[in-house]
Amino acid sequence: MWYNPPDGVRRESFHQGVCFDAYNFLGAHPVEENGELKWHFSVWAPNARRVSLIGEFCGWNRDAYPMVKQYDGIWELRLPDRLFTPESDPARFSFPEAAERLRAYKYAIECADGEWHYRADPYAFESELRPNNASKMRSLEGYRWGDGEWMERRAQRDPCRSPMNIYELHLGTWRQGENGRMLNYTEIADQLVPYVQDMGYTHVELLPVMEHPFDGSWGYQVTGYYAPTSRFGTPDQFRSLVDRLHQAGIGVILDWVPAHFPKDEVGLRRFDGTPCYEHADERRSEMPQWGTTLFDYARGEVSSFLLSNAVYWLKEYHADGLRCDAVSCMLYLDFGRGPGYWLPNQYGGRENLDAIAFLRRMNETVYRECPGAITVAEESTAFPKVTHPTREDGLGFGFKWNMGWMNDILSYIALDPIYRKYHHDKITFSMMYAFSEHYVLPFSHDEVVHGKHSMLDKQPGDHWRKFAGLRALYGYYMAHPGKKLLFMGGEFGEFVEWRDAEQLDWMLLDYENHARLQRYVKALNHLYREEPALHSVDDSWDGFQWLNVNDADRSIVAFLRMDGQGNAVAAVTNFTPQPYGEYRVALPFPCELTEILNSDREEFAGSNQYNPGPIRSENAPYNDLPCSATVCVPPLATVYYRVRRIED
């Protein structure tokens, strides 16, 4: 994008921490001056002695192009575009790769102690491919979006009342090319878009695509906050991936990491030789658990850096949402630290008041500036009002991952079915707080790594019981209030944990059970989208009613989902391998039940026990409800029924 020079007010807003478009004037931007194309470079390094622009265009000579320090600690330099083109020295730069190399740059920064450090541009729009780590000059002008209809609809959409079924994936290992080659964004789009569309997901969520030096960090240790990773191609290719997903009716959520950053020499740590992006006290700047450095949200320039970054991905790349990683780490000063290794706030408490203020400001800005976009908090504690409006003292997020529900249900299904009756509360307790926040139910990448087993292998028992149990779990999960998220591979039953260097085991689809599990997940996804009762009222008891809640001995639960318009779906889940040919389900009114999806059907590799025709309720009170019906409950299965009210 073209350089947008800041006036005094914008400069001050940057330093005050309320600027949300700092990327328009910091970093490298093309600019026209006296009819000539030039590049304007700006970097904030308030305590540096000297700053120079370096790169192959000057032989990495730090004395060639010194920058000029402005009154507010921002260093600037403007150079002609011809300096960065191969034509300037055809003898040295006579092949295509040279043009790219010539446009790579860093900042050489002399610190107060006289030491020189070579830093990447914090606001660079592109980075070199690892292991190289210089920034690259890139104008974001010229891409022609084709998702106008999607963006218009998104602005009018109410996310809380709409289906949200998220397919979480890691771009480097979803699929790979020959010999483990990473696909580029275009190749990924060619395969991902039709797959996600066919499977019936509403959104994809991408593990961080921001530039990062180490593949094994999965993108969660970022050095290039404004640069889509070069592993998979160029910024415009990434835009095209988002564009094509939108045109196929699929939303895009990006994992975003505003809590911490790595200590790589090229990155943000002690950027000008002093703590710029981190706190000066190690008790607030070090994250020993991850070996990273924490942001200092009290500093205005840091707040503006992150605030602008959030808006940047939503505006410049049309992302539909940001999933904010490690929010608990931001909220609590003692997160990951023992006694004596953390610094309390001014009131002696453990809450990070500056982070709380930043998160509120960030959410207010996103919802004001980016119509229809959402924010999602990965927050693992009981911090209050995460998804409540800031005017009600909330943090202002749109949604929060329901980590309590996830931990309970995964510990429950790991039990042998014979013991599940003693832990029935694990599948019912979540309704005690289900409407305290706007929740996403996450079966994420974190749950299929580090010895936690794959979703399939979490299930106890033999081969048949593992598949049946997983189908039953997915059915219960899809009917439970809350939006949905499933990590890649879970839809077809990966046997092994996720490996961050290898693609998914797609060859498993040659085996019947895996192919039929995938078929079931596809049917479940499409039913969820098509039935408003399953998604339109996720935030109140108006959309949920227990039918059978206390049947611990048989480990069965039954409940009703409603859309507030008279439409209802009943879900019955049996968490044991014991079938029940005649099982009584309580009902709140006279009705007719018609089975619409059964995880035990033969087409899904089940035992094919089902209800062949409509079932009429009886005027037989049960579980304090006036009516009931007798249904077939298959082993380790979830069955959905469309509920049609019968008027007396």
HELIX and SHEET records of a PDB file:
HELIX    1   1 GLY A    8  GLN A   16  1                                   9    
HELIX    2   2 ALA A   22  ASN A   24  5                                   3    
HELIX    3   3 GLU A   56  CYS A   58  5                                   3    
HELIX    4   4 ASP A   81  PHE A   84  5                                   4    
HELIX    5   5 PRO A   86  SER A   88  5                                   3    
HELIX    6   6 PRO A   96  LEU A  102  1                                   7    
HELIX    7   7 GLY A  148  GLN A  156  1                                   9    
HELIX    8   8 PRO A  159  ARG A  161  5                                   3    
HELIX    9   9 LEU A  171  TRP A  174  1                                   4    
HELIX   10  10 GLU A  178  GLY A  180  5                                   3    
HELIX   11  11 TYR A  185  MET A  199  1                                  15    
HELIX   12  12 ASP A  215  SER A  217  5                                   3    
HELIX   13  13 SER A  230  PHE A  232  5                                   3    
HELIX   14  14 PRO A  235  GLN A  247  1                                  13    
HELIX   15  15 GLU A  282  SER A  285  1                                   4    
HELIX   16  16 GLY A  300  GLU A  316  1                                  17    
HELIX   17  17 VAL A  327  LEU A  331  1                                   5    
HELIX   18  18 LEU A  353  GLU A  369  1                                  17    
HELIX   19  19 THR A  390  GLU A  392  5                                   3    
HELIX   20  20 MET A  403  ILE A  413  1                                  11    
HELIX   21  21 PRO A  417  ILE A  427  5                                  11    
HELIX   22  22 PHE A  429  MET A  432  5                                   4    
HELIX   23  23 HIS A  445  VAL A  448  5                                   4    
HELIX   24  24 HIS A  463  ALA A  479  1                                  17    
HELIX   25  25 TRP A  506  ASP A  510  5                                   5    
HELIX   26  26 GLU A  512  GLU A  530  1                                  19    
HELIX   27  27 PRO A  532  LEU A  534  5                                   3    
HELIX   28  28 TRP A  541  GLY A  543  5                                   3    
HELIX   29  29 GLU A  602  PHE A  604  5                                   3    
SHEET    1   A 4 GLY A  27  GLU A  33  0                                        
SHEET    2   A 4 GLU A  36  TRP A  44 -1                                        
SHEET    3   A 4 ILE A  74  PRO A  80 -1                                        
SHEET    4   A 4 VAL A  68  LYS A  69 -1                                        
SHEET    1   B 3 ARG A  50  ILE A  54  0                                        
SHEET    2   B 3 ALA A 104  GLU A 110 -1                                        
SHEET    3   B 3 TRP A 116  ARG A 119 -1                                        
SHEET    1   C 4 ARG A  50  ILE A  54  0                                        
SHEET    2   C 4 ALA A 104  GLU A 110 -1                                        
SHEET    3   C 4 SER A 135  LYS A 136 -1                                        
SHEET    4   C 4 GLU A 126  SER A 127 -1                                        
SHEET    1   D 9 ASN A 165  LEU A 169  0                                        
SHEET    2   D 9 HIS A 203  LEU A 206  1                                        
SHEET    3   D 9 GLY A 251  TRP A 256  1                                        
SHEET    4   D 9 GLY A 321  CYS A 324  1                                        
SHEET    5   D 9 ILE A 374  ALA A 377  1                                        
SHEET    6   D 9 PHE A 399  TRP A 401  1                                        
SHEET    7   D 9 TYR A 439  PHE A 443  1                                        
SHEET    8   D 9 LYS A 483  PHE A 487  1                                        
SHEET    9   D 9 ASN A 165  LEU A 169  1                                        
SHEET    1   E 2 MET A 210  GLU A 211  0                                        
SHEET    2   E 2 GLY A 224  PRO A 228 -1                                        
SHEET    1   F 3 HIS A 260  PHE A 261  0                                        
SHEET    2   F 3 THR A 292  LEU A 294 -1                                        
SHEET    3   F 3 GLU A 286  MET A 287 -1                                        
SHEET    1   G 6 PHE A 544  ASN A 548  0                                        
SHEET    2   G 6 ILE A 556  MET A 562 -1                                        
SHEET    3   G 6 ALA A 568  ASN A 574 -1                                        
SHEET    4   G 6 ALA A 637  ARG A 645 -1                                        
SHEET    5   G 6 CYS A 591  ASN A 598 -1                                        
SHEET    6   G 6 ILE A 615  ARG A 616 -1                                        
SHEET    1   H 2 TYR A 580  LEU A 587  0                                        
SHEET    2   H 2 CYS A 627  VAL A 633 -1                                        
END                                                                             
